[in-house]
Amino acid sequence: MKRITVGIAVLALAVTGTAAGRSYKERTSLRRELESLRGELWSARSKADSCNLFLALEEREFLGFDAYIDSLHTQVRGFENLDPGGVPGPEYPEYLVLFDRYNDSVGAWQTKADSLRATEASCRALAEFHNALQDSLRRRSSEVGGDV
């Protein structure tokens, strides 16, 4: 009978030890998972912040270029409004220079506008990815009873 009791005790210790080892492994695995998510979140936040900074600079440059084009347009219209019959002969060479500069700038404006839209879309995607990671980290952390 003593052997059976000792056998049961040994078996109980083995089961308890195995369960404790499994619990430790699970906690370690969860800790690593959360640390990995935090690292990904930090990286995503850094990329989103950098993108937003670049977007602000690109937008500022675009607005300056837009004002320049408006100024050229105003100057061109000023020449065209000098005389109801058209631009007077003596002013015509200067008008042509401004007109060509304005036309060239309009094409460049479209390229800059397209670039600005693409940058904005890229920044939005990075922000959405960051937010999804943050939600995932919060959800996973609350599932295991931890804090973000």
C-alpha positions in Angstrom: 0.0 0.0 0.0 2.9 2.3 0.8 4.2 1.8 -2.7 0.9 2.9 -4.2 0.8 6.0 -2.1 4.4 6.9 -3.0 3.6 6.2 -6.7 0.5 8.5 -6.6 2.6 11.2 -4.9 5.3 10.9 -7.5 2.7 11.0 -10.3 1.0 14.1 -8.7 4.4 15.9 -8.5 5.1 15.1 -12.1 1.8 16.4 -13.3 2.1 19.5 -11.1 5.7 20.1 -12.4 4.6 19.6 -16.0 1.7 22.0 -15.5 4.0 24.6 -13.9 6.5 24.3 -16.7 3.8 24.7 -19.3 2.5 27.7 -17.5 5.9 29.3 -17.4 6.5 28.6 -21.1 3.1 30.1 -21.9 3.8 33.3 -19.9 7.2 33.6 -21.5 5.7 33.1 -25.0 3.0 35.7 -24.3 5.6 38.1 -22.9 7.6 37.7 -26.1 4.5 38.2 -28.3 3.6 41.4 -26.5 7.2 42.7 -26.7 7.2 41.9 -30.4 3.9 43.7 -30.9 5.2 46.7 -28.9 8.3 46.8 -31.1 6.2 46.7 -34.3 4.0 49.4 -32.9 7.0 51.7 -32.1 8.3 51.1 -35.7 4.9 51.8 -37.2 4.5 55.0 -35.1 7.9 56.2 -36.2 7.2 55.6 -39.9 3.8 57.3 -39.6 5.3 60.3 -37.8 8.1 60.6 -40.4 5.6 60.4 -43.2 3.4 63.1 -41.6 6.4 65.4 -41.2 7.3 64.8 -44.9 3.7 65.4 -45.9 3.7 68.7 -44.0 6.9 69.9 -45.8 5.6 68.7 -49.2 2.3 70.5 -48.6 4.0 73.7 -47.6 6.2 73.6 -50.7 3.1 72.9 -52.8 1.2 75.8 -51.4 4.2 78.1 -52.1 4.3 76.8 -55.7 0.6 77.3 -56.0 0.9 80.9 -54.9 3.7 81.4 -57.5 1.5 80.1 -60.3 -1.3 82.3 -59.1 1.1 85.3 -59.3 2.1 84.3 -62.8 -1.5 84.0 -63.8 -2.3 87.4 -62.5 0.7 88.9 -64.4 -0.4 87.2 -67.6 -4.0 88.5 -67.2 -2.6 91.9 -66.4 -0.9 92.0 -69.8 -4.0 90.7 -71.6 -6.1 93.3 -70.0 -3.9 96.3 -71.0 -5.7 96.7 -74.3 -9.1 95.3 -75.5 -7.4 94.4 -78.8 -4.8 92.2 -77.1 -1.3 92.6 -75.6 0.3 95.8 -77.0 3.3 95.2 -79.2 6.1 96.6 -77.0 4.9 94.4 -74.0 4.5 91.3 -76.1 7.9 89.7 -75.7 7.7 90.1 -71.9 4.1 88.7 -72.0 5.3 85.6 -74.0 8.0 84.9 -71.4 5.5 85.0 -68.6 2.9 83.1 -70.6 5.4 80.3 -71.3 6.6 80.2 -67.7 2.9 80.0 -66.6 2.1 77.2 -69.0 5.2 75.2 -68.0 4.3 75.7 -64.3 0.8 74.4 -64.8 2.2 71.0 -65.8 4.5 71.0 -62.9 1.6 71.9 -60.6 -0.2 68.8 -61.6 2.8 66.6 -61.0 3.3 68.2 -57.6 -0.4 67.8 -56.8 -0.3 64.1 -57.7 2.8 63.6 -55.6 1.1 65.3 -52.6 -2.0 63.1 -53.0 0.2 60.0 -53.2 2.1 61.0 -50.0 -1.1 61.7 -48.2 -2.5 58.3 -49.1 0.7 56.6 -48.0 0.6 58.5 -44.7 -3.0 57.5 -44.2 -2.1 53.8 -44.8 0.7 54.0 -42.3 -1.5 55.6 -39.7 -4.2 52.9 -40.3 -1.6 50.2 -39.9 -0.3 51.7 -36.7 -3.8 51.9 -35.3 -4.6 48.3 -36.2 -1.4 47.2 -34.5 -2.3 49.3 -31.4 -5.7 47.7 -31.3 -4.2 44.3 -31.7 -1.8 45.0 -28.8 -4.5 46.3 -26.6 -6.8 43.3 -27.3 -4.0 40.7 -26.8 -2.8 42.4 -23.7 -6.3 42.5 -22.2 -6.8 38.9 -23.1 -3.9 37.9 -20.9 -4.7 40.5 -18.2 -1.8 42.9 -18.9 -1.4 46.5 -19.7 -0.4 48.0 -23.0 
